[in-house]
Every structure is written in structure tokens, then in C-alpha cells.
Amino acid sequence: MYHEIAQPYAFVYNLAPAFKPGARVGIVDLERPTAEHGTPIALLRCELAAVGYRAIATYQLAGDGGYLAVFSPPSPADRKPPGEIVACKDEAGRR
């Protein structure tokens, strides 16, 4: 679950070089506030976009509000340097 990652920007930034061209990243989480063990989909999209990932699709999962979000990782030229990454805020202004 993505909401368990303590430093999401560092994680997705450092993960990007591991992908081959054309790769996709799937993230499963719950549509809940981060304080309630979830990640609102808008916050997830914002955080990944802040590093240079591009949203491809989102699928609702059966059960209690889970989703699968699919992204394409940034190319080396599109991956934002750490100094240019702007943190996103959830509805409660936290992250």
C-alpha cells in the first residue's frame, strides 16, 4: 500500500531509473485520507506527477474503496531533479 511509504517522493524518484522504456507502474491503495491508512487518488496523481510520472488509468477494485492506479515512469529527461520537486498536499493539508 502506497500510504505506508515514509518518503514517497524519494521512493518514486529513485525507482524511475529501474524501469525499461515502455514500462508501467501499478499502485494499489485505498481512497481514504492518509491519516486513515489510504491515499486519495488526487494526492497520488499529484505526487507522482511532481516527479515526472504520467497517469495512464485508474481502476476501482471490489471491496472497500480500493483502486489500482497505473502510471508510466518518466524518461531520464523528464524526471524532475530533487530540487524541483514540489510537495503536494491532501485535503487536510498534510503529507
C-alpha positions in Angstrom: 0.0 0.0 0.0 1.5 3.3 -1.1 0.4 5.2 2.0 2.9 3.1 4.0 5.9 4.7 2.2 7.5 7.2 4.5 9.2 9.3 1.8 7.1 8.9 -1.3 9.0 11.5 -3.5 12.3 9.9 -2.8 10.9 6.4 -3.4 9.3 7.2 -6.8 12.3 9.3 -7.8 14.8 6.6 -7.1 12.6 3.9 -8.6 12.3 5.6 -12.0 15.8 4.5 -13.4 14.9 0.9 -12.8 12.2 0.8 -15.5 12.8 -0.1 -19.1 11.3 2.1 -21.8 7.5 1.4 -22.1 7.2 0.1 -18.5 4.1 0.7 -16.4 3.8 1.1 -12.7 0.8 -0.1 -10.8 -0.1 1.2 -7.3 -2.8 -0.2 -5.1 -4.2 1.8 -2.3 -7.5 2.9 -0.7 -9.4 6.1 -1.4 -9.1 7.4 2.1 -7.2 10.2 3.8 -3.6 9.3 4.6 -4.4 9.5 8.3 -6.9 6.7 7.8 -4.4 4.4 6.0 -5.1 5.4 2.4 -4.1 7.8 -0.2 -6.7 9.9 -2.0 -6.2 9.3 -5.8 -5.8 13.0 -6.4 -2.9 13.1 -4.0 -1.3 10.0 -5.5 -1.5 11.6 -9.0 -0.1 14.8 -7.8 2.9 13.2 -6.0 3.8 11.0 -9.0 3.4 13.9 -11.4 5.7 16.0 -9.2 8.5 13.6 -10.1 7.5 13.3 -13.8 5.3 10.2 -13.9 2.3 10.3 -16.2 -1.1 8.9 -15.2 -2.4 6.2 -17.6 -5.5 4.7 -15.9 -7.3 4.2 -12.6 -9.4 1.1 -11.8 -11.8 0.7 -8.9 -11.3 -2.5 -7.0 -14.1 -4.5 -5.4 -14.4 -4.1 -1.7 -13.9 -1.0 0.5 -12.7 1.8 -1.8 -9.5 0.3 -3.2 -8.1 1.3 -6.5 -5.3 0.4 -8.9 -3.6 3.4 -10.5 -1.3 2.9 -13.5 1.4 5.3 -14.4 4.3 5.5 -16.9 7.6 6.4 -15.3 9.4 9.5 -16.5 12.2 9.3 -19.1 15.6 10.4 -17.8 15.0 13.8 -19.5 11.5 14.2 -17.9 12.5 13.1 -14.3 12.5 16.2 -12.2 15.6 16.8 -10.2 15.0 16.7 -6.4 15.4 20.4 -6.0 12.5 21.0 -8.5 10.0 18.6 -6.8 7.2 20.5 -5.2 5.3 18.6 -2.4 1.6 18.1 -2.8 -1.0 18.4 0.0 -4.0 16.3 0.7 -7.4 17.6 1.6 -6.3 18.1 5.2 -3.1 19.9 4.1 -0.9 17.1 5.2 1.6 14.7 3.6 
